[in-house]
């Protein structure tokens, strides 16, 4: 029984470590991106038009 609890604790600890590493990676990528967080549609260029293949009918 102790072995099962120990294995579960190891897996839980491993899951927390992986979550922290992935979260930090996402945060770093966000900080390195040059896109401002408050960008809206009005910030796009006036001549912007979506690719015609992307338009649904």
N, C-alpha and C positions, 0 to 999 in steps of 0.2 A: 504494500500500500504506500509506503514512504517513497518508493521508487517512482510510482505514478505521479505523486504530488511533486516530486523533485523534477521530473521530466516536464510536467505542465508549467512549473515555475521557470524553467530554462526556456521553454518556448515563448512564454509571455514576455520574459526579459528580452529575448531575441526580437520579438515583434515590436517592442517599444524602441529598441535601438534602431531597427530598420525604419520605423516611422519617423524618428528624429532625424536620421540621415536624409531621408527623402524630403522631409519638410524643410530642412536647411538648404538642400539643393534647389528646391523650388524658390525659396526666399532669395537665394543668391542670384538665380536666373532672373527673377523679377527686378532685383536692384540693378542688374547689369543691362537690362533692356532699356532702350532709349524712349520708349513710348510712355508718355505721361499717364498717370492713373485716371485723370479726369478727362480723357479724350472723348469727344462726342462726334456725332455725324456732322455737325456744323463745322468741325475742324478739318474735314476732308477738303481736298481741292475742288474748285467749282466745276471742273470738267470731269470729275470722277464718274464713271459708269461701270457697272458690273459687267463681267464677261458674258456675252450673249448665251453661252452654253450653260451658264449658271442660273439663268432666269427660268423659273417654272411656269408652265402654262396650264 
